[in-house]
Amino acid sequence: MNKISTYFKESYRELLEKVTWPTWNQLQQSTMIVIVATLLITALVWVMDSLTNGGLKFIYNLY
């Protein structure tokens, strides 16, 4: 039981003293990077899906 309480005490201390939280500007910048990356990856997957769909339709129409 002593190990568990020590673990929680040390975790709490680390959270208060050692963790560096981002500033508001850093948080906004990181959020924008994630949003842009998500949109780019979504567009890439959409293009790949459209090309694959068109290719398969072409192949199926041959038969």
C-alpha positions in Angstrom: 0.0 0.0 0.0 2.9 2.3 0.7 4.2 1.9 -2.9 0.8 3.0 -4.3 0.6 6.1 -2.1 4.2 7.0 -3.0 3.4 6.6 -6.7 0.4 9.0 -6.5 2.4 11.5 -4.4 5.3 11.5 -6.9 2.9 11.7 -9.9 1.1 14.7 -8.4 4.4 16.4 -7.6 5.7 15.8 -11.2 2.4 17.1 -12.6 2.8 20.4 -10.6 6.5 20.9 -10.8 8.0 19.2 -13.8 5.4 19.4 -16.5 5.5 22.4 -18.8 2.2 23.4 -20.2 1.9 25.1 -23.6 1.0 28.7 -23.8 -2.2 29.8 -25.4 -0.4 30.7 -28.7 1.4 27.4 -28.8 -1.8 25.6 -28.3 -3.5 27.5 -31.1 -0.6 26.9 -33.4 -0.5 23.2 -32.7 -4.3 23.0 -33.2 -4.0 24.6 -36.6 -1.3 22.2 -37.6 -3.4 19.3 -36.7 -6.5 20.7 -38.5 -4.4 21.4 -41.7 -2.8 17.9 -41.6 -6.2 16.3 -41.1 -7.6 18.1 -44.1 -4.7 17.2 -46.3 -4.8 13.6 -45.4 -8.5 13.5 -45.9 -8.1 15.1 -49.4 -5.4 12.6 -50.3 -7.6 9.6 -49.2 -10.5 11.1 -51.2 -8.4 11.4 -54.3 -7.0 7.9 -54.0 -10.5 6.5 -53.4 -11.9 8.4 -56.4 -9.1 7.1 -58.7 -9.5 3.6 -57.5 -13.3 3.8 -58.0 -12.9 5.1 -61.5 -10.3 2.5 -62.4 -12.4 -0.4 -61.1 -15.5 0.9 -62.9 -13.4 1.1 -66.2 -12.2 -2.5 -65.7 -15.7 -3.8 -64.9 -17.1 -2.1 -68.0 -14.7 -4.0 -70.1 -16.4 -7.2 -69.2 
